[in-house]
């Protein structure tokens, strides 16, 4: 079921990217992060109350780590979507499996092997090609921050894996993450203050919130109940869904260099996942 949950999560996150790009006309990044997670939190709290489930946890430290890394990834990723082509932004964020594989190797106290080293080099070459077409200064900044969001995401996935090992249910992991993001993004909105939103913005926020919540739940289930490396590999289907949706809705097309870079990043991510799986000792599989 890992494959089913992760592919569904990828489609939902691609749809969320579309909603973010559309909503950026009326909303700041902080507002989108806040309202997306508010919708998630209200949905989970409502379901938990309906079923009489407790929102208490004994693993505050693990949730805090996941919250910090996840918020950093989500904020920078949303910001990069507003200034880059959707497929390019998703690709840069999804360098996270490369970093995730390195983190797993480090945790197992192993030196990355040749296969993983080759994957990292391919990923770096792909990043260069993806960033090459974006000459405008604001796009270069978006590209760099999109890449940094992938670093935060890799640590967040490791945190999700740890929470699953501690026995935390996936819905509770998402609930605490959403609560943390609401507080953190709310703080970023204090200097500018709050303002009234047009009806189109509320539609975009609802779409971001619903697709983000369902995507988060299905992704968390894939990582906590299945093989984390398989989930990390299948997450690349988000790139495909994003590219198809962007072409269908806006007829935006990347040049061949950018597509080549995306392909290299996808291949490198898959190779890194396979390398981590084959190089890990039996106790780590």
PASEBA-1860 file (N, C-alpha, C; in nm, 3 decimals):
! residues 285
1> XXXXXXXX> 0.081/-0.122/0.000/0.000/0.000/0.000/0.084/0.127/0.000 ~ 0.215/0.113/0.028/0.302/0.231/0.029/0.294/0.305/-0.104 ~ 0.297/0.228/-0.215/0.295/0.290/-0.348/0.166/0.368/-0.371 ~ 0.054/0.309/-0.332/-0.076/0.374/-0.352/-0.084/0.504/-0.273 ~ -0.046/0.499/-0.146/-0.053/0.618/-0.061/0.039/0.729/-0.113 ~ 0.159/0.692/-0.161/0.255/0.794/-0.202/0.216/0.856/-0.335 ~ 0.164/0.776/-0.427/0.121/0.832/-0.557/0.002/0.924/-0.537 ~ -0.091/0.884/-0.450/-0.205/0.970/-0.419/-0.157/1.099/-0.355
9> XXXXXXXX> -0.061/1.089/-0.264/-0.005/1.207/-0.200/0.060/1.299/-0.303 ~ 0.131/1.242/-0.399/0.198/1.321/-0.502/0.098/1.399/-0.586 ~ -0.012/1.336/-0.623/-0.115/1.404/-0.701/-0.175/1.519/-0.620 ~ -0.202/1.495/-0.494/-0.261/1.598/-0.408/-0.166/1.716/-0.391 ~ -0.037/1.688/-0.373/0.060/1.797/-0.357/0.079/1.875/-0.488 ~ 0.067/1.806/-0.601/0.074/1.877/-0.730/-0.045/1.972/-0.744 ~ -0.163/1.925/-0.704/-0.282/2.010/-0.708/-0.268/2.127/-0.610 ~ -0.205/2.103/-0.497/-0.181/2.211/-0.402/-0.088/2.316/-0.464
17> XXXXXXXX> 0.013/2.271/-0.539/0.102/2.364/-0.606/0.029/2.452/-0.705 ~ -0.067/2.395/-0.777/-0.150/2.473/-0.869/-0.229/2.579/-0.793 ~ -0.288/2.539/-0.680/-0.367/2.634/-0.600/-0.278/2.745/-0.544 ~ -0.155/2.712/-0.504/-0.061/2.813/-0.452/-0.026/2.914/-0.561 ~ 0.004/2.863/-0.680/0.041/2.952/-0.790/-0.075/3.044/-0.826 ~ -0.196/2.992/-0.823/-0.314/3.074/-0.853/-0.340/3.174/-0.741 ~ -0.330/3.130/-0.615/-0.359/3.217/-0.502/-0.256/3.324/-0.475 ~ -0.136/3.310/-0.533/-0.029/3.408/-0.510/-0.066/3.547/-0.559
25> XXXXXXXX> -0.169/3.557/-0.644/-0.212/3.689/-0.693/-0.271/3.773/-0.581 ~ -0.323/3.709/-0.475/-0.389/3.782/-0.367/-0.326/3.757/-0.230 ~ -0.242/3.654/-0.219/-0.196/3.610/-0.088/-0.044/3.612/-0.076 ~ 0.004/3.643/0.044/0.147/3.631/0.071/0.178/3.486/0.108 ~ 0.307/3.452/0.107/0.347/3.316/0.142/0.307/3.282/0.286 ~ 0.326/3.377/0.377/0.289/3.354/0.516/0.141/3.326/0.532 ~ 0.057/3.397/0.458/-0.087/3.374/0.464/-0.123/3.236/0.412 ~ -0.061/3.195/0.303/-0.091/3.064/0.248/-0.049/2.952/0.343
33> XXXXXXXX> 0.067/2.968/0.405/0.113/2.867/0.501/0.018/2.862/0.621 ~ -0.020/2.980/0.671/-0.107/2.986/0.789/-0.242/2.920/0.761 ~ -0.309/2.964/0.656/-0.444/2.914/0.631/-0.444/2.768/0.585 ~ -0.340/2.729/0.513/-0.333/2.587/0.474/-0.330/2.499/0.597 ~ -0.246/2.535/0.694/-0.232/2.452/0.812/-0.350/2.469/0.909 ~ -0.414/2.586/0.905/-0.533/2.605/0.987/-0.645/2.511/0.942 ~ -0.663/2.501/0.810/-0.763/2.408/0.756/-0.730/2.265/0.798 ~ -0.602/2.229/0.786/-0.558/2.094/0.825/-0.587/2.068/0.971
41> XXXXXXXX> -0.552/2.164/1.057/-0.570/2.147/1.200/-0.718/2.135/1.237 ~ -0.802/2.218/1.177/-0.946/2.212/1.206/-1.007/2.080/1.159 ~ -0.964/2.033/1.043/-1.015/1.905/0.992/-0.980/1.791/1.086 ~ -0.854/1.784/1.127/-0.810/1.674/1.212/-0.871/1.684/1.351 ~ -0.877/1.806/1.406/-0.937/1.824/1.537/-1.084/1.784/1.536 ~ -1.155/1.818/1.428/-1.296/1.781/1.417/-1.315/1.631/1.411 ~ -1.233/1.565/1.331/-1.244/1.419/1.320/-1.206/1.352/1.452 ~ -1.100/1.404/1.517/-1.057/1.347/1.645/-1.165/1.362/1.751
49> XXXXXXXX> -1.231/1.477/1.754/-1.339/1.499/1.850/-1.457/1.408/1.821 ~ -1.487/1.390/1.694/-1.600/1.305/1.654/-1.579/1.160/1.699 ~ -1.454/1.115/1.686/-1.423/0.976/1.722/-1.371/0.962/1.865 ~ -1.367/1.071/1.939/-1.322/1.065/2.077/-1.174/1.035/2.093 ~ -1.093/1.082/1.999/-0.950/1.057/2.004/-0.877/1.168/2.080 ~ -0.774/1.132/2.149/-0.697/1.229/2.226/-0.588/1.291/2.141 ~ -0.566/1.421/2.159/-0.460/1.492/2.087/-0.333/1.503/2.171 ~ -0.329/1.435/2.283/-0.212/1.442/2.369/-0.099/1.354/2.314
57> XXXXXXXX> 0.024/1.397/2.343/0.142/1.321/2.301/0.249/1.331/2.408 ~ 0.328/1.225/2.419/0.440/1.225/2.513/0.572/1.257/2.443 ~ 0.566/1.281/2.314/0.689/1.299/2.237/0.699/1.441/2.182 ~ 0.695/1.538/2.273/0.697/1.679/2.232/0.825/1.716/2.159 ~ 0.938/1.663/2.205/1.065/1.696/2.143/1.071/1.653/1.998 ~ 1.024/1.532/1.969/1.024/1.481/1.832/0.929/1.562/1.744 ~ 0.814/1.600/1.799/0.720/1.683/1.722/0.778/1.822/1.695 ~ 0.852/1.876/1.791/0.911/2.008/1.773/1.015/2.006/1.660
65> XXXXXXXX> 1.098/1.902/1.657/1.197/1.889/1.549/1.128/1.879/1.414 ~ 1.023/1.797/1.407/0.951/1.781/1.282/0.885/1.914/1.241 ~ 0.833/1.987/1.340/0.768/2.114/1.312/0.865/2.217/1.256 ~ 0.982/2.229/1.316/1.081/2.328/1.269/1.127/2.297/1.127 ~ 1.164/2.173/1.102/1.212/2.136/0.969/1.100/2.143/0.866 ~ 0.981/2.096/0.904/0.869/2.098/0.810/0.824/2.239/0.776 ~ 0.823/2.328/0.874/0.783/2.466/0.848/0.883/2.533/0.755 ~ 1.012/2.514/0.781/1.113/2.573/0.694/1.097/2.526/0.550
73> XXXXXXXX> 1.073/2.396/0.533/1.055/2.341/0.400/0.929/2.396/0.333 ~ 0.818/2.396/0.406/0.691/2.438/0.349/0.691/2.586/0.312 ~ 0.743/2.670/0.398/0.745/2.815/0.371/0.829/2.847/0.248 ~ 0.950/2.792/0.242/1.040/2.821/0.130/0.988/2.759/0.000 ~ 0.927/2.642/0.010/0.872/2.576/-0.108/0.757/2.658/-0.167 ~ 0.666/2.704/-0.082/0.555/2.784/-0.131/0.605/2.914/-0.193 ~ 0.705/2.973/-0.131/0.759/3.098/-0.184/0.820/3.075/-0.322 ~ 0.894/2.965/-0.338/0.959/2.937/-0.467/0.856/2.909/-0.576
81> XXXXXXXX> 0.742/2.850/-0.541/0.637/2.823/-0.641/0.585/2.953/-0.700 ~ 0.582/3.059/-0.620/0.526/3.186/-0.669/0.616/3.256/-0.770 ~ 0.745/3.220/-0.775/0.838/3.290/-0.865/0.901/3.200/-0.970 ~ 0.881/3.067/-0.960/0.939/2.974/-1.055/0.830/2.895/-1.127 ~ 0.860/2.836/-1.242/0.767/2.740/-1.300/0.740/2.628/-1.201 ~ 0.616/2.581/-1.195/0.576/2.484/-1.093/0.663/2.359/-1.095 ~ 0.687/2.303/-1.214/0.767/2.180/-1.223/0.909/2.203/-1.173 ~ 0.967/2.321/-1.203/1.104/2.351/-1.158/1.108/2.365/-1.006
89> XXXXXXXX> 1.010/2.434/-0.948/1.006/2.451/-0.803/0.992/2.317/-0.732 ~ 0.905/2.232/-0.785/0.886/2.100/-0.725/1.013/2.017/-0.736 ~ 1.080/2.025/-0.850/1.203/1.948/-0.870/1.310/1.989/-0.770 ~ 1.328/2.119/-0.750/1.429/2.166/-0.655/1.396/2.122/-0.512 ~ 1.269/2.129/-0.476/1.229/2.083/-0.343/1.249/1.933/-0.328 ~ 1.231/1.861/-0.438/1.239/1.716/-0.432/1.379/1.662/-0.454 ~ 1.477/1.747/-0.430/1.613/1.695/-0.412/1.625/1.632/-0.273 ~ 1.519/1.643/-0.194/1.520/1.592/-0.056/1.552/1.443/-0.046
97> XXXXXXXX> 1.507/1.354/-0.138/1.547/1.213/-0.124/1.697/1.192/-0.131 ~ 1.768/1.275/-0.210/1.914/1.266/-0.212/1.972/1.291/-0.072 ~ 1.924/1.398/-0.011/1.972/1.433/0.123/1.923/1.332/0.225 ~ 1.800/1.284/0.206/1.742/1.183/0.295/1.827/1.056/0.295 ~ 1.872/1.015/0.176/1.956/0.896/0.165/2.088/0.915/0.238 ~ 2.146/1.034/0.224/2.272/1.063/0.294/2.252/1.061/0.445 ~ 2.138/1.116/0.490/2.108/1.117/0.633/2.093/0.975/0.688 ~ 2.027/0.888/0.610/2.012/0.750/0.653/2.148/0.680/0.660
105> XXXXXXXX> 2.234/0.709/0.563/2.369/0.651/0.563/2.448/0.699/0.684 ~ 2.435/0.826/0.713/2.506/0.882/0.828/2.455/0.822/0.958 ~ 2.322/0.804/0.967/2.265/0.745/1.088/2.314/0.602/1.108 ~ 2.331/0.529/0.998/2.382/0.392/1.004/2.533/0.388/1.016 ~ 2.596/0.507/1.024/2.742/0.520/1.037/2.814/0.454/0.920 ~ 2.762/0.482/0.800/2.823/0.431/0.678/2.872/0.547/0.593 ~ 2.980/0.522/0.519/3.028/0.619/0.421/2.949/0.596/0.292 ~ 2.892/0.701/0.231/2.818/0.682/0.107/2.901/0.606/0.003
113> XXXXXXXX> 2.841/0.503/-0.058/2.910/0.421/-0.156/2.917/0.489/-0.292 ~ 2.972/0.416/-0.389/2.989/0.472/-0.523/2.855/0.507/-0.587 ~ 2.756/0.419/-0.570/2.626/0.442/-0.633/2.562/0.570/-0.581 ~ 2.567/0.589/-0.450/2.509/0.709/-0.392/2.588/0.833/-0.432 ~ 2.719/0.820/-0.441/2.803/0.933/-0.483/2.771/0.974/-0.627 ~ 2.751/0.875/-0.714/2.714/0.905/-0.853/2.578/0.974/-0.857 ~ 2.485/0.925/-0.775/2.351/0.985/-0.770/2.359/1.131/-0.727 ~ 2.444/1.160/-0.630/2.459/1.298/-0.583/2.516/1.387/-0.693
121> XXXXXXXX> 2.613/1.336/-0.769/2.670/1.414/-0.878/2.567/1.441/-0.987 ~ 2.487/1.339/-1.020/2.382/1.357/-1.120/2.279/1.460/-1.072 ~ 2.245/1.451/-0.943/2.150/1.547/-0.887/2.202/1.689/-0.894 ~ 2.330/1.707/-0.864/2.389/1.842/-0.871/2.386/1.894/-1.014 ~ 2.421/1.808/-1.111/2.417/1.849/-1.251/2.275/1.887/-1.292 ~ 2.177/1.810/-1.245/2.038/1.841/-1.276/1.994/1.973/-1.218 ~ 2.037/2.003/-1.097/2.002/2.131/-1.034/2.057/2.248/-1.115 ~ 2.181/2.234/-1.163/2.242/2.340/-1.244/2.161/2.363/-1.371
129> XXXXXXXX> 2.116/2.256/-1.434/2.040/2.269/-1.558/1.902/2.329/-1.532 ~ 1.839/2.292/-1.421/1.708/2.348/-1.389/1.718/2.497/-1.362 ~ 1.822/2.539/-1.293/1.838/2.680/-1.259/1.887/2.763/-1.376 ~ 1.953/2.701/-1.474/2.013/2.775/-1.584/1.916/2.866/-1.659 ~ 1.790/2.823/-1.686/1.702/2.911/-1.764/1.651/3.033/-1.688 ~ 1.665/3.034/-1.555/1.606/3.142/-1.476/1.711/3.249/-1.450 ~ 1.717/3.347/-1.537/1.821/3.449/-1.527/1.782/3.565/-1.437 ~ 1.652/3.590/-1.421/1.609/3.704/-1.340/1.653/3.685/-1.195
137> XXXXXXXX> 1.689/3.796/-1.131/1.741/3.788/-0.994/1.642/3.724/-0.899 ~ 1.513/3.761/-0.911/1.415/3.705/-0.818/1.396/3.555/-0.840 ~ 1.418/3.509/-0.966/1.406/3.366/-0.993/1.526/3.290/-0.940 ~ 1.644/3.349/-0.946/1.762/3.285/-0.888/1.744/3.268/-0.738 ~ 1.692/3.370/-0.672/1.667/3.360/-0.529/1.564/3.252/-0.501 ~ 1.458/3.248/-0.583/1.358/3.144/-0.566/1.415/3.006/-0.587 ~ 1.507/2.993/-0.682/1.570/2.864/-0.706/1.655/2.818/-0.588 ~ 1.732/2.911/-0.533/1.816/2.876/-0.418/1.730/2.839/-0.297
145> XXXXXXXX> 1.627/2.918/-0.271/1.541/2.889/-0.157/1.461/2.760/-0.179 ~ 1.424/2.733/-0.304/1.358/2.607/-0.334/1.448/2.488/-0.304 ~ 1.577/2.504/-0.334/1.673/2.400/-0.303/1.691/2.383/-0.152 ~ 1.697/2.495/-0.080/1.709/2.489/0.066/1.586/2.422/0.127 ~ 1.470/2.444/0.065/1.348/2.379/0.116/1.361/2.228/0.108 ~ 1.434/2.179/0.007/1.457/2.036/-0.003/1.542/1.983/0.111 ~ 1.638/2.063/0.156/1.721/2.023/0.270/1.635/2.009/0.396 ~ 1.552/2.111/0.420/1.462/2.104/0.535/1.368/1.984/0.523
153> XXXXXXXX> 1.319/1.957/0.402/1.225/1.847/0.381/1.289/1.713/0.416 ~ 1.416/1.695/0.379/1.484/1.569/0.408/1.490/1.543/0.559 ~ 1.522/1.646/0.636/1.524/1.632/0.781/1.383/1.607/0.835 ~ 1.284/1.671/0.773/1.146/1.650/0.817/1.102/1.506/0.793 ~ 1.139/1.448/0.678/1.103/1.309/0.651/1.168/1.215/0.752 ~ 1.290/1.247/0.790/1.358/1.166/0.891/1.285/1.178/1.025 ~ 1.239/1.299/1.057/1.162/1.319/1.179/1.031/1.241/1.178 ~ 0.964/1.239/1.061/0.839/1.164/1.046/0.865/1.015/1.068
161> XXXXXXXX> 0.974/0.967/1.013/1.011/0.826/1.031/1.034/0.795/1.178 ~ 1.101/0.884/1.249/1.127/0.864/1.391/0.997/0.863/1.472 ~ 0.905/0.953/1.437/0.778/0.957/1.508/0.698/0.830/1.484 ~ 0.706/0.775/1.363/0.640/0.648/1.336/0.700/0.537/1.419 ~ 0.831/0.538/1.436/0.898/0.437/1.517/0.860/0.449/1.664 ~ 0.825/0.571/1.707/0.782/0.593/1.845/0.636/0.553/1.867 ~ 0.568/0.517/1.760/0.429/0.473/1.772/0.326/0.582/1.759 ~ 0.368/0.702/1.713/0.272/0.810/1.696/0.186/0.786/1.571
169> XXXXXXXX> 0.053/0.794/1.583/-0.033/0.775/1.466/-0.012/0.888/1.365 ~ -0.032/0.857/1.237/-0.003/0.954/1.132/-0.087/1.081/1.146 ~ -0.214/1.067/1.185/-0.300/1.185/1.197/-0.253/1.278/1.308 ~ -0.195/1.221/1.415/-0.146/1.304/1.525/-0.018/1.377/1.485 ~ 0.067/1.311/1.406/0.188/1.375/1.355/0.151/1.497/1.271 ~ 0.051/1.480/1.184/0.007/1.590/1.099/-0.057/1.701/1.181 ~ -0.135/1.665/1.284/-0.201/1.765/1.368/-0.101/1.854/1.439 ~ 0.002/1.796/1.498/0.102/1.875/1.569/0.183/1.960/1.473
177> XXXXXXXX> 0.210/1.905/1.355/0.283/1.983/1.255/0.201/2.103/1.210 ~ 0.073/2.082/1.185/-0.014/2.192/1.142/-0.022/2.300/1.250 ~ -0.032/2.258/1.376/-0.039/2.355/1.485/0.089/2.437/1.493 ~ 0.202/2.372/1.477/0.330/2.442/1.482/0.338/2.544/1.368 ~ 0.298/2.504/1.248/0.305/2.593/1.132/0.211/2.711/1.146 ~ 0.095/2.690/1.207/0.002/2.801/1.230/0.067/2.907/1.320 ~ 0.130/2.861/1.426/0.195/2.955/1.518/0.312/3.025/1.450 ~ 0.399/2.949/1.382/0.518/3.006/1.320/0.482/3.104/1.208
185> XXXXXXXX> 0.388/3.065/1.121/0.349/3.155/1.012/0.271/3.274/1.063 ~ 0.194/3.255/1.170/0.122/3.366/1.231/0.217/3.473/1.281 ~ 0.330/3.430/1.336/0.432/3.524/1.383/0.490/3.605/1.267 ~ 0.510/3.539/1.152/0.565/3.611/1.036/0.467/3.715/0.982 ~ 0.339/3.700/1.012/0.238/3.794/0.962/0.218/3.915/1.053 ~ 0.272/3.909/1.174/0.249/4.018/1.270/0.300/4.154/1.222 ~ 0.421/4.163/1.162/0.468/4.296/1.119/0.378/4.365/1.018 ~ 0.326/4.290/0.921/0.242/4.350/0.817/0.096/4.359/0.859
193> XXXXXXXX> 0.058/4.279/0.958/-0.081/4.280/1.002/-0.170/4.196/0.913 ~ -0.296/4.184/0.952/-0.394/4.104/0.879/-0.481/4.196/0.794 ~ -0.529/4.144/0.682/-0.613/4.225/0.596/-0.725/4.140/0.536 ~ -0.829/4.208/0.491/-0.943/4.137/0.431/-0.901/4.073/0.299 ~ -0.962/3.957/0.268/-0.928/3.883/0.148/-1.046/3.877/0.054 ~ -1.022/3.885/-0.078/-1.131/3.872/-0.175/-1.180/3.728/-0.181 ~ -1.294/3.707/-0.244/-1.354/3.574/-0.249/-1.264/3.474/-0.322 ~ -1.193/3.522/-0.428/-1.104/3.430/-0.500/-0.993/3.377/-0.410
201> XXXXXXXX> -0.946/3.463/-0.319/-0.840/3.421/-0.229/-0.888/3.312/-0.135 ~ -1.012/3.323/-0.089/-1.067/3.221/0.002/-1.085/3.088/-0.069 ~ -1.122/3.092/-0.197/-1.133/2.968/-0.274/-0.997/2.902/-0.287 ~ -0.895/2.985/-0.317/-0.759/2.932/-0.328/-0.712/2.873/-0.195 ~ -0.740/2.943/-0.086/-0.699/2.895/0.046/-0.767/2.763/0.081 ~ -0.894/2.752/0.047/-0.966/2.627/0.073/-0.903/2.512/-0.006 ~ -0.871/2.539/-0.133/-0.808/2.436/-0.216/-0.670/2.398/-0.162 ~ -0.592/2.499/-0.121/-0.460/2.472/-0.063/-0.472/2.390/0.064
209> XXXXXXXX> -0.568/2.429/0.149/-0.584/2.361/0.277/-0.628/2.217/0.262 ~ -0.728/2.193/0.178/-0.780/2.057/0.163/-0.678/1.965/0.096 ~ -0.620/2.009/-0.017/-0.522/1.924/-0.085/-0.397/1.905/0.000 ~ -0.357/2.011/0.072/-0.240/2.000/0.158/-0.263/1.905/0.274 ~ -0.381/1.912/0.336/-0.413/1.824/0.448/-0.417/1.678/0.405 ~ -0.488/1.651/0.296/-0.499/1.514/0.248/-0.364/1.462/0.197 ~ -0.287/1.551/0.132/-0.154/1.511/0.087/-0.062/1.479/0.203 ~ -0.071/1.559/0.309/0.012/1.536/0.427/-0.023/1.405/0.495
217> XXXXXXXX> -0.152/1.378/0.506/-0.196/1.254/0.570/-0.152/1.131/0.493 ~ -0.170/1.134/0.361/-0.132/1.018/0.281/0.020/1.001/0.276 ~ 0.095/1.113/0.272/0.240/1.104/0.274/0.289/1.047/0.407 ~ 0.231/1.095/0.516/0.272/1.047/0.648/0.242/0.899/0.663 ~ 0.128/0.855/0.612/0.093/0.712/0.619/0.191/0.630/0.537 ~ 0.232/0.681/0.421/0.327/0.608/0.337/0.461/0.591/0.408 ~ 0.506/0.696/0.480/0.635/0.689/0.548/0.631/0.609/0.677 ~ 0.519/0.614/0.749/0.513/0.548/0.878/0.469/0.403/0.870
225> XXXXXXXX> 0.393/0.366/0.768/0.340/0.230/0.759/0.404/0.149/0.647 ~ 0.493/0.209/0.570/0.557/0.136/0.462/0.707/0.156/0.466 ~ 0.773/0.121/0.355/0.918/0.136/0.346/0.950/0.281/0.313 ~ 1.025/0.350/0.398/1.051/0.493/0.375/1.127/0.521/0.246 ~ 1.216/0.431/0.205/1.291/0.454/0.083/1.203/0.440/-0.041 ~ 1.107/0.347/-0.038/1.013/0.335/-0.149/0.927/0.459/-0.159 ~ 0.883/0.509/-0.043/0.803/0.632/-0.041/0.882/0.750/-0.097 ~ 1.009/0.760/-0.058/1.095/0.869/-0.107/1.113/0.861/-0.257
233> XXXXXXXX> 1.117/0.740/-0.311/1.134/0.723/-0.456/1.007/0.764/-0.531 ~ 0.892/0.720/-0.482/0.766/0.745/-0.551/0.720/0.891/-0.542 ~ 0.777/0.965/-0.451/0.738/1.105/-0.439/0.770/1.184/-0.566 ~ 0.859/1.132/-0.650/0.895/1.203/-0.772/0.781/1.208/-0.873 ~ 0.678/1.128/-0.853/0.563/1.139/-0.942/0.498/1.276/-0.930 ~ 0.524/1.348/-0.822/0.473/1.484/-0.808/0.526/1.574/-0.919 ~ 0.652/1.554/-0.959/0.711/1.633/-1.066/0.634/1.613/-1.196 ~ 0.599/1.489/-1.225/0.525/1.457/-1.347/0.386/1.520/-1.341
241> XXXXXXXX> 0.316/1.501/-1.230/0.182/1.558/-1.216/0.187/1.711/-1.227 ~ 0.287/1.773/-1.166/0.299/1.919/-1.169/0.322/1.971/-1.310 ~ 0.412/1.905/-1.382/0.441/1.947/-1.519/0.318/1.935/-1.608 ~ 0.245/1.824/-1.594/0.125/1.804/-1.676/0.016/1.905/-1.642 ~ -0.003/1.931/-1.514/-0.106/2.027/-1.473/-0.071/2.169/-1.519 ~ 0.057/2.205/-1.507/0.098/2.340/-1.547/0.081/2.359/-1.698 ~ 0.114/2.255/-1.775/0.097/2.264/-1.920/-0.052/2.272/-1.956 ~ -0.134/2.192/-1.889/-0.277/2.186/-1.919/-0.347/2.317/-1.884
249> XXXXXXXX> -0.312/2.376/-1.769/-0.383/2.495/-1.721/-0.328/2.625/-1.779 ~ -0.194/2.634/-1.792/-0.133/2.760/-1.834/-0.051/2.750/-1.962 ~ -0.040/2.630/-2.016/0.040/2.607/-2.135/0.185/2.653/-2.118 ~ 0.232/2.648/-1.993/0.371/2.684/-1.966/0.461/2.567/-2.003 ~ 0.564/2.593/-2.078/0.656/2.489/-2.120/0.799/2.527/-2.084 ~ 0.872/2.431/-2.027/1.014/2.450/-1.999/1.095/2.413/-2.121 ~ 1.215/2.471/-2.134/1.298/2.435/-2.248/1.364/2.298/-2.224 ~ 1.434/2.249/-2.328/1.491/2.114/-2.320/1.598/2.103/-2.212
257> XXXXXXXX> 1.674/2.212/-2.189/1.775/2.209/-2.083/1.712/2.187/-1.946 ~ 1.602/2.258/-1.921/1.534/2.243/-1.793/1.476/2.103/-1.777 ~ 1.415/2.051/-1.886/1.361/1.916/-1.880/1.472/1.814/-1.856 ~ 1.588/1.838/-1.919/1.702/1.750/-1.896/1.745/1.752/-1.750 ~ 1.744/1.872/-1.691/1.780/1.884/-1.550/1.680/1.812/-1.460 ~ 1.552/1.827/-1.490/1.448/1.757/-1.412/1.469/1.607/-1.421 ~ 1.496/1.558/-1.542/1.518/1.415/-1.560/1.638/1.366/-1.479 ~ 1.745/1.445/-1.478/1.864/1.405/-1.401/1.835/1.402/-1.251
265> XXXXXXXX> 1.759/1.500/-1.202/1.725/1.503/-1.060/1.639/1.382/-1.024 ~ 1.542/1.350/-1.109/1.455/1.234/-1.084/1.537/1.105/-1.082 ~ 1.624/1.088/-1.183/1.707/0.968/-1.189/1.800/0.959/-1.068 ~ 1.858/1.072/-1.031/1.950/1.072/-0.916/1.877/1.037/-0.787 ~ 1.754/1.087/-0.774/1.676/1.055/-0.654/1.645/0.908/-0.645 ~ 1.604/0.850/-0.757/1.572/0.706/-0.759/1.697/0.623/-0.732 ~ 1.809/0.662/-0.793/1.935/0.590/-0.770/1.978/0.599/-0.624 ~ 1.958/0.717/-0.563/1.998/0.734/-0.423/1.915/0.646/-0.332
273> XXXXXXXX> 1.786/0.633/-0.365/1.698/0.547/-0.286/1.742/0.401/-0.298 ~ 1.769/0.358/-0.421/1.812/0.221/-0.442/1.947/0.195/-0.378 ~ 2.037/0.292/-0.387/2.169/0.276/-0.328/2.160/0.262/-0.177 ~ 2.074/0.343/-0.116/2.059/0.337/0.029/2.002/0.203/0.072 ~ 1.909/0.149/-0.009/1.845/0.022/0.025/1.944/-0.094/0.012 ~ 2.027/-0.091/-0.093/2.120/-0.202/-0.115/2.244/-0.196/-0.028 ~ 2.283/-0.073/0.010/2.404/-0.059/0.091/2.377/-0.075/0.238 ~ 2.248/-0.062/0.279/2.217/-0.070/0.421/2.229/-0.212/0.471
281> XXXXX> 2.278/-0.231/0.594/2.281/-0.364/0.652/2.139/-0.410/0.681 ~ 2.121/-0.541/0.706/1.988/-0.597/0.724/1.910/-0.530/0.835 ~ 1.977/-0.487/0.939/1.906/-0.425/1.051/1.851/-0.290/1.014 ~ 1.902/-0.232/0.904/1.858/-0.099/0.865/1.748/-0.103/0.759 ~ 1.720/-0.223/0.702/1.625/-0.232/0.591/1.483/-0.243/0.642
END
